[in-house]
Structure formats: C-alpha cells, structure tokens
Amino acid sequence: MLEEKKNKEAKDIHKILVIADKWIRLSKYNSNSGEKLKNDFDKKAKEVCKNKNFLIIKKKVEIVEMDDTPAYGTETVIKLGVDGAIECKS
C-alpha cells in the first residue's frame, strides 16, 4: 500500500530552456518578441513527453544575455530565452 502511494506521488517533471539564436535591439523588444520562442518551447515539450500529454508548470520569457557594447551599432542588444518546466501525463 505504501509503495503504491509513492508511485502516485512521483511526477515526471522536466526542465526546458530554449534560447534564441539571434540578438535583438533593446528598442525593438516588445511583448511579441518571445512568441516564436514560446512555440519552440511547446514543440520541445511535445518531444520530451512523447505520446503523452503535458502540463506546463512554468513558462517564462526572460533576457538571458545582454551586450552593452555590440560589435555593430551603438545600441544595446539582448538575447531572449524561455525557461520553464513541464510535467508529462499519461
């Protein structure tokens, strides 16, 4: 009985981090800047939970890198990423 309870409590949780390939200018950053990354996060979640449904526990768009002195131009550039966690469900 105790073993069965432990198995029900064990969760299939995975952390996922998706980072953009390209830098964007800070002035061009807006709420839609991370949409492609969010879609990429969902695709990665489907790959991780093959043939299972998944529940998104956390999905957050954040700046993962910033360059104040870029090689081109004078404006600060940033690199975005989506950090999160999912739980695979049977």
C-alpha positions in Angstrom: 0.0 0.0 0.0 2.8 2.4 0.9 4.7 1.6 -2.4 1.6 2.4 -4.4 1.2 5.8 -2.7 4.8 6.7 -3.5 4.3 5.8 -7.2 1.3 8.1 -7.4 3.3 11.0 -5.9 6.3 10.5 -8.2 5.9 13.0 -11.0 7.5 13.1 -14.5 8.8 16.7 -14.4 11.3 18.1 -16.9 13.0 21.5 -17.1 13.3 23.1 -20.5 15.3 26.1 -21.6 15.0 27.5 -25.2 17.4 30.3 -26.2 17.0 32.4 -29.3 19.7 32.2 -32.0 19.7 35.9 -32.8 20.3 39.1 -30.9 17.6 41.8 -31.0 18.0 45.5 -30.3 16.7 46.6 -27.0 14.5 49.2 -28.6 12.8 46.5 -30.8 11.9 44.4 -27.8 8.2 44.1 -27.1 5.7 41.6 -25.7 5.5 39.7 -29.0 9.3 39.2 -29.2 9.1 35.9 -27.4 6.2 34.4 -29.3 8.4 32.2 -31.6 10.3 31.0 -28.5 7.1 30.1 -26.7 6.1 28.0 -29.7 9.6 26.4 -29.8 9.1 25.6 -26.0 5.8 23.8 -26.7 7.4 21.8 -29.6 10.3 20.8 -27.2 7.7 19.8 -24.6 6.0 17.5 -27.1 9.3 15.9 -27.9 10.1 15.3 -24.3 6.7 13.8 -23.5 6.5 11.5 -26.5 2.9 10.2 -27.0 1.8 11.7 -23.7 0.0 14.9 -22.7 1.9 17.5 -20.8 1.1 20.2 -18.2 3.1 23.4 -18.3 4.2 24.2 -14.7 6.2 27.3 -15.6 6.9 29.1 -18.9 8.7 32.4 -18.6 10.3 34.6 -21.3 13.4 36.3 -20.0 16.6 38.1 -21.1 19.4 35.5 -20.9 22.2 37.7 -22.3 22.8 41.4 -22.8 25.6 43.2 -24.7 26.1 46.9 -23.9 28.8 47.3 -26.5 27.8 45.3 -29.6 30.3 44.9 -32.5 27.8 46.6 -34.8 25.9 49.8 -34.0 25.8 51.5 -30.6 22.5 50.2 -29.2 22.4 47.6 -26.6 21.3 44.2 -27.8 19.7 41.3 -26.0 19.2 37.6 -26.4 15.9 36.1 -25.2 15.1 32.7 -23.8 12.1 30.8 -22.4 12.8 29.0 -19.2 10.2 26.6 -17.8 9.1 23.2 -16.5 6.6 20.6 -17.7 5.0 17.5 -16.3 4.3 14.6 -18.6 0.9 13.0 -18.0 -0.2 9.5 -19.1 
